[in-house]
Amino acid sequence: MTDPIELARRNWIDAGWDDAAGGMAFVTSLVRVHQLLLGRIEDLLRPHGLTFARFEVLRLLAFSRRGVLPVGKVGERLQVHPASVTNAMQRLEDAGLVERSANPADGRSVLATITPAGRSLVERCTEVLNRKVFSTLPLGRTDVDDGIELLRDVRRAFGDLG
């Protein structure tokens, strides 16, 4: 089977866009790998009633010292739009996995607290993702570490790291 991204790269070169062909192929490959990984993750989480976005919220809360964070801080740490956090929180609360309450230290903000059911679920799902995705990437440890550094450089260049 011919690689469609390589075919597109050759088309870019044939069109006279040699200087952009590699970048286009890199970005398109990165987006495709994202789609493949997210699809695999979503398939594994679906039977547990979670999406990856909701898993990330639960995992972040479970990692916090007391299992409680301001909702705004969750959005900052996960680098997502406040509306996305609100939607995820609502669904998690409806499922009994998170509880929201007014922040007693600041009446303007809302706290999210992971429930025992949420903590149990996120631990089970983390084990599944660790076993079936995160520890089974088709790359060696050095390649993974190099990839992290490469992507960190790209993120830094786009101002993602401050």
BELKA-V47922 format. One record per residue. SS is DSSP state (@ for helix, = for strand, . for the rest). Layout:
SS  SS
//
This chain:
.  .  .  @  @  @  @  @  @  @  @  @  @  @  .  .  .  @  @  @  @  @  @  @  @  @  @  @  @  @  @  @  @  @  @  @  @  @  @  @  @  @  @  @  @  @  .  .  .  .  .  @  @  @  @  @  @  @  @  @  @  @  @  .  .  .  .  =  =  =  @  @  @  @  @  @  @  @  .  .  .  @  @  @  @  @  @  @  @  @  @  @  @  @  .  .  .  =  =  =  =  =  =  .  .  =  =  =  =  =  =  =  =  =  .  @  @  @  @  @  @  @  @  @  @  @  @  @  @  @  @  @  @  @  .  .  .  .  .  .  @  @  @  @  @  @  @  @  @  @  @  @  @  @  @  @  @  .  .  .  .  .
//
